[in-house]
Structures are given as C-alpha cells and as structure tokens.
Amino acid sequence: MPNYAYAEVEKNLAAVFAAATREKVVIDFPDGKQFHLQSATDLQSATVREAAAVKKSPPRRTRTRKSKNPHNPSPSGDPYFDDPRNIADIMDGIRQFEAGQVVSLDDEELQAIFRRCRQ
C-alpha cells in the first residue's frame, strides 16, 4: 500500500489515481491525518468477501394478524380496531381537529391537569 504526501498528490494526481486502480493508496496530510483511496472495483470485491463471511441471521418470525376483520386498519391486526365504536370515536376526533374544536396545551398545563386528576 503506497503512501503519498499531499504535496506529491498535488503535483501528480494522475499517477496517484493510476496507483489507486491497482491497490489501496494512502495520502498523508500535513496535519497528520490520512486519506485512504481505493478503487470502486476493489471496494466492491472486498464488500462481497466480507458479506460472505458474515453469518446469516435466522429468518424473522412474522406476526400473524389477530383480527379476522379485513377492514381493520392496524398493520398488526389489533382487535381494538374491530369495534366500530372505537373507529367512530377516532373519526369523531379527526372531525373535531379539522373543525378547529381542539385545545392546545403546553407541557406545564398538561402536567397541572394530571396533578389535579391524581388528587
């Protein structure tokens, strides 16, 4: 793996890129940092080798839907949404929000309400 000083790279960029097509190249900067330059082909082949070495994880278990209702909007099939009264309450809340019939509370006001409810 050849090392090049930054000044060399500035003078002969083509040679550095040509070397990088053959192997990984290290560019040393004046502040002590290093930059590694590697061709995409080498990087892809290295990634394939590394991926082949990684043990495959067991297949994920898929969750079965608990609800038998095909109109249930819950991705997990939560039976809460099978009850039409619950859906009606949700839709009513959406209508109230769209009509501007909601109250906004900041965190302090909400905490005060919770404190009053606990007493």
CORWONOR-V526391 format. One line per field, one symbol per residue. ss: DSSP state (H for helix, E for strand, - for the rest). phi: phi as a letter, one per 40 degrees, with the letter a starting at -180 (. if undefined). A space follows every 50 residues. Layout:
ss: ???
phi: ???
This chain:
ss: --EEEHHHHHH-HHHHHHHHHH--EEEE-----EEEE--HHHHHHHHHHH HHH-------------------------HHHH-HHHHHHHHHHHHHHH-- ------HHHHHHHHHHHH-
phi: .cbbcdcccccbccccccccccacbbbccdcgcbbcbacccccccccccc ccccccccccccccccccccccccccgdcdcccccccccccccccccccg cbbcbcccccccccccccc
